[in-house]
Amino acid sequence: MTHDLVSLTVIMAVAVICPIVAQLIPGRFIPQTVLLLAAGAALGPYGCNVIRTTDAVELLSELGLAFLFLLAGYEIDPKRLSGHQGKVGLATWAVSLGIAWLAITLIPFFSSRDLNSIAVIIALTTTALGTLMPILKERHLDGTPVGDAIISYGTWGELGPILAMAALLSTRTGWQTLLVLGVFGAICVVCARIPAKARKAGHRAYRFLTENANTSSQTMMRMTVFLLVFLVTVSALFKLDVVLGAFAAGFILRYIIPDGMESLETKLNGVGYGFLIPVFFVVSGAAIDVRAVAGEPGLLVTFIVMLMLIRAVPVFVAMSLDKRSTPISSHHRVTVALYCTTALPIIVAVTSLAVKAGTMQQATASTLVAAGAITVFLMPLLGSLTYQVADVHPVTAVQEILRTPSDWQHIMHDHAEIHELLRHRSLIDELAEKAKNAASDGSGDAAERFALARKARHELDRRLEELGLDPKSVHDLPRDYRLPKN
């Protein structure tokens, strides 16, 4: 018990320190997830041995993984899966799976090593959507065409590998696996349909849950945690990975409350990102054998490159060929492809299964997890850079620089500033609208917030006018924009 508490204390200290360190890094280009993994590797059994992965700590880590996939499943709109972009996302993931199978089967570099080929194939097709969601929100990409595309393609990059793990890594025969998945699916349907019907019918049981959701009973929160633990337990009893049950729980929760519930989401984020999810990432880092990773640099680099070729390239090609979706510039297509190459939680889950089954060495699993951790740092960074390059319209900027080379710093600064002004203006408009609605309901401080938002909007418009743009008509930097001559 003492060892459990000491390890948990160290883990929570790391969880507190990492976001502070991430905030202090200029540009904040290193996600705190990477810092949590690095701290876990440094303090775990293969490092300073301060963190001991006892059964109690492992249980908390598994719950953290479950919460991560619960929140990921909850973020998915079922309409995305059945819509056009969702179907393209499924086809793209299937292509990635086929390319991964060919690569692992035919390339001697992989076939000559002690690898579980199915586990590696699945790992090469993943997208860490649960890890990406807070990054997308932090960088104001959610709700944009780029963010919507990342979610559409990333949904299948997470759901596809989860289903593949259940079907391909099972020790059962084919028909037994299908039977177990069918029974599990039937249980999920029952868990979804009964509460959804109760909500639509206004049943008193559902009213009781919602009316007491914010009292000491916390009925909605308790029901959500029960749903999560129940489906994770069913997954374990059926010898399926807990990830499947957790993801299904999130998906079912979204089906029951399609319009969301802000108070419940706040509590889930608090328990998840405030406690359990950091435990999962630190414990995952503690499982990384740094010396083994250093001894396999070729496998580390090769795996990262293969992730880009197998996941990023098909996404970029699919978006380029898809004429029915919202047109996106080539820079932004690269951004989407890079974000979709971010992979980690599924890699942790699939390598853990392979190690427990004795089909993969811990050293190899450590290398693959380390490669996944690098993608969490590298891919959002590269994606952010390409997104920013596209938004400052580099072609127009280069034309301006060719006309007046001596003003290149001023030109790039103003292009970037216009992009920031327009982005902040849209955010301020959104805040002003919310404050206006609140003020109409009689909230005094909302009226003050609305006035401040209007004042901030006026200042932004004034600066746009100084840069030669009409605030009433411009919503994005025109491609033929020319800086005003001073």
N, C-alpha and C positions, 0 to 999 in steps of 0.2 A: 504493500500500500504506500509506503514512504517513497519508494522508487517511482511509483506512478505519479504521485503528487509533485515530486521534484522535477520529473520530466515534463509534466504539464505546466508547471510554473515557468520553466525555461522556454517552452514552446510559446506560451502566451506573452512572455517578455519579448520574444522575437516578433510575435504578431503585432505588438505595440510599436516596436522600434522601426520595423520595415517600412510602413507607410510614411513615417517621418523622414527616414533616409531618402525614400523615393521622391518626396516633395522637395528635399534640399538639393537633389541632383539637378544641375542646370538643364533646362529643357524637359525635365521629367520624362526622359526617353526610356528609362528602365522600369517596366511594370513591377509593382511590389510582389507579384507572384514569383518573378525570377529571384528576387531577394529572399523570399521565404524558402525557396528551394535551395539556394546557395547556403543560407544559414543552417538549414537542416543537414546538408551534406557536411558542413564544417563541424557541426556539433553532434552529429550522429555517431553510430558505432564505427564507421570507417574514418571518422575524424577525431574529435576530442572525446568522444564517448560520454558526453554529458547527457544527451537524450537517449533513453533506452526505450526501445519499441516493445513494451510489455503488452500483454493481452488487453489491458484496459485502455492503453494509449492507441492500440490498433483498432479497438472498437470505436473510439472517438474519431479516428481517422476515416474508418468506413462510413460513419454517419456524416462526416464532412463531405466525402465523395458523393454520398446519397443526396445531401442537400444541394451540392453543386449541380447534379443532374436533375433534381427536382426543379430548381430555378430555371435550368436550361429548357426543360420540357414545358414549363409554364410560359416561357417567352414565345413559344411557337404558336402561331395562329394556324389552326387546322386548314384554313382556306389557302394558306401558302403552299401546303403540300399538294392540294388538288388543283391549284391554279396553274397557269401556263409556265411561269417561272419555276414553280415547284417541280413540275414535270421535267423541265429542262435540267433542273438541279439533280433529280434522280438519275436521268440518263447520263449526266456528266459524272456522277459518282460511280455508276456502273462501268463507264469507260475507264475511270481511274483504277477500279478494281481489276479490270482486265489487263491494263498496262502493268500494274503491280505484279500480277500473277506471271506474266511473260518475263518481267525483269528478274524476279526471284528464281524462276525456273531456268532461264536461259543464260543469265550472267554468271560466269564461273566464280566471281568474287563472292557471291552469296552462297552458291551451291556447295562451295568447298568449306564452308564454315558451319559451326555447330549452332544452327538457327532453327527455330520452329517456323517453317516457311509460311504456314497459314497465319500465325500470329504476326509475323513481319508484314505480310501482304495487307492484313487488316490495318496495322499501324500506319502504313504508308498512305492510306486513303482517308485519314481522319481530319476533322476540323474541330478545334476546341471551342465550340460555340459558347458553352457555359463560361469559359475563361474570357472569351472575346466580348461578351455583352457589357460588362462594366467598362472595358476599354473603349468600346464604341460610344457609350454614354458619356464617358469622361472627355472624349474628343469630339462630341457633338455630331456624331455620324448617324445616330439612331433617328429614323424618320426621314432621312435623305435618300435619294435614289441609290447612292453608293451603299449606305447602311442596309437598305432593304435588299439589295442584291447579295450582300454578304450573308444576311440572315437566310435568304432563300437557298443559296448554294450551301451555306454552312449547316443548315438544318439536316440535309441529307448526308453531309459529311460527318454528322454526329449520329443520326438515327441509323444510317446504313451500316456502319461498323458495329453498332450495338446489336443489331439483328444478325449480322454476320458472326459475331462472337457467339451468340446463342446457338446458331445453326451449325457453324463449322468447327468450333472448339469443344463441342460436346463429346463425351465418351460413349454416348448411346448410338444405336444404329439410326439410320435415316428416318424410318417411319416412327421410331420412338421419339426422336427429337421433334418431329412435326406434331405428334400427338401431344407432347408436353407443352409446346408452344401454343397449340390450339386451345388447350385447357387454360393456360395462363391468359391468353387473349380473351377467352370467354369470361374469366374472372374480372378482367379489366373492364369489359363491356358492361357487366353488371354494376361494378363500382361507379361507372360513369353515368349510366342511364337512369338509375333509381334517384340519385340526388338531383340530376338535371330535370327529371319529370316533377319532382317535389318542388323545385324552384319555380318552374313554369306554372304549376298549379297553385302556388302560394300556400303549400301545405304548412300546417302549424309547426311541424318539426323543423322545417327549414327556417320559418320565421323565428323560432326560438333560437336557432343557431346564430342568425344574423343580429337579432336584438341583443344577445348577450355576448357578441363578439368582442366588445370593448369593455366588458366588466371584468371582475376578478375571475369569472368562469372561463374567459378566453375560449369560447366554444369553437369558433372557426379555426383558430390556431391549433387547438387540441385535435380537432377532426382532421386537419391537414397532416399533422404529425402522425396521427394514427394511420391515415391512408398510406403515408410514406413507409412507415415501419411495417405495416401489414404487407404491402406489395414487395418490399425488400425481403421480408421473411418468406413469403411465398416463393420468390426467386431462389432463395437459399435452399428451401425444402425441395424444389424441383431441380436443384443443382445447376441453376442458371446464375449468371453474374448479377450482383446486386445493382449494377448500373442499369440493367434492363428494367427492374422494378422501380427504381428511383425516377428514371426518365418517364416511364408510364404514369407514375403518380403525378408528375408535373403536367403531363399532357392531359390527364383526366381532370385535374384541377382547373385548367384553362377551359375545358369543355363544360364544366359545371358552372363556372363564372366567366363567360366569354368576354364580358366588358371589364373584367378585373375588379379588384377590391383594394383600394389604396392602403387602407389600414392593415390589412392582412399582408400585403406585399412588404410594407415597412417592417413588420414583425419578422417575416421570413428572412428578409435581408439582414435584419439585426442578428438573429440567431445564426444564420448561415455565415455571412461575411464577418460578423463580429466575433464568432467563436469557432464553429466547427470546420468551416472551409479552410481557414489558416492552419488549423491542426493538420488537415489532410495534406496541404502542400509542404509543411515543414516535415512531417513524417515521410512523405514521398521523397523529399530531398535527403532524409537520413538513410534511405535505402540505396542511395547512389554511392558506389565504390569509386571514389575519385582516382585512386591509383589504377584501377582497372580501366577507367575511361581514358586516362593518360596513356595507358599501354595499347589502346586501340584507336589512335587518331584517324586512321584510314577509314574504319567503320563509322566513326562519328561524322566525319565530313561527307562520306558517301551517302549516309542515311539522310542528312540534311539536303544534299543535292537531289537525291531521289525523291524526297518529299516535294520539292519544287517542280521537278519534271512530271511527277505522277499526279500531283494535286493541282498545282498552279497553272500549268500549261493547258490541261483540258478545260479548266474554268475560263481562262482567257479566250480560248478558241470558241467555246460554246457561246460566250457573250458576244463575240465578234460576229458569229454566224446567226445569232438569234435576232430576227428583224421585228418580232412582235412586241418585245419588251421595250421599256423606256430607253431611248438612245443614250448611251454613255460614252464619253470620250475615251480614247485609247489609254490615256494616263489613268483615268478612273477604273478602266477595266483591269489594268495592272494592279491598281490598289486593291480591288476586290479579290483578285487571284492571290495576292500576297497574304491578305488577311485570312483567306480560306486555307492557307497552308500552315496556319498556327495549329500545333498539335501537342497535347500533353496528357489530359486525364485518361483518354482511351488507351494511350500508350502505356500508362501506369497500370491500368486494369488488365490489358491484354498480356503484358509481360509478366505480371504477377501470376496470372493463370498459368502461363507457360512454365514459369519457375516452379510453381507448386506441383505441376504435372510432371516435372523432371525432364521436360523437353527443351529447356533453355537454361544456360548457366547464368548465375547471378551477375557475373561480370558483363556478359552480353546485354542483359536486361538493363544494367546500370548505364551502359553506353547509349542504348536506345532512349532511355528516360532523359539522359543528359541532352541528347539531340533534340528531344521534344521541348525541353526547357529552353534551349537556345532559340528554337523557333518562336516561343512565346515572347522572347525579347527582340529577336531580329525581324520577324515578319511584320508585326505592327509598326516597328520603327521604319522599315522600308516603305510600307504602305502609307504611313503618315507623310513621308517625304514626297512620294509620287503624288499624293493628294494635294499637298501644298504647292508643288510645282505646277499642277494643272490649274489650280485656282488663281495663280498669279499670271496665267497666260504667258508662258515663256516665249512663244513665237513673237507675240506683239512686243514683249519687253526687249527681245533681241533686236527687233527692227528699230526700236527707239534708241537702243545703245549704239547701233550702227550709224544712226544719224548724228548722235552726239555722244561719242565714246567717253568724253570727260565727265559726263553726268551719270555714269552707269550705276553708282551707288544710290544716287537720288532716284533714279528710275525704278530700280528693284525695290527700294524702300517704299515708294509710293504705290507700286502695284500690290505689294504685300499689305500695305496699310488699307487700301481700298477693300481688299478681300476681308480683312478683319472688321472694318467698319460695317460692311454689308452683313457679315455673320452676326455681329453684335446687335445690329439694328433689328434683325429678325427675332433674336432672342428677347430684346427689349419689347418689341411689339407683342410677343407672346405673353410676357409678364404684365404688360399694360392691359391686355385683354382680360387676363385672369383677375387683376386688381379691379378693373372696371366692373366685372360681373359680381365680385365680392362687395364692391361699394354699393351696387344696386340692391343688394340684400341687406343693407343697413350697417355694414362694417365700417367704423370710423377710420381705423388705421389703413384700410384698403384704399380709401379715397386719397389719403396722403401718399401711399405707394403709387397710385395711378398718376398723381401729379408729378412725382419724381421721375417716373418712367417717361412721361411726356416731355419733361425737361431734358432728360438724357437723349431722347429721340431727336429733339430739336438741335442739340449740340452735334450729334452725328450728321444730321442733314446739312448743317452749316459747314462742316468739314468736307463733306462730299461736294458741295457747291464750290468750295475753294479749289478742289481738285478737278473741276470742270465737268461734273456730272449733275444731272437733274434728279434730285432725290425722289420726285414724284413718279418717275417712270422707270428708273433703273432698279433692277433686282439682282443683277450680276454684272461683273465687269465685262463690257462689250468687247468682242474680239477685235474690233477696229478702233479701240480706244487709243487716243494719243494724249500724252501729258500736255497740259496747257503751258504755253511758253511764258516764262517769267519776264 
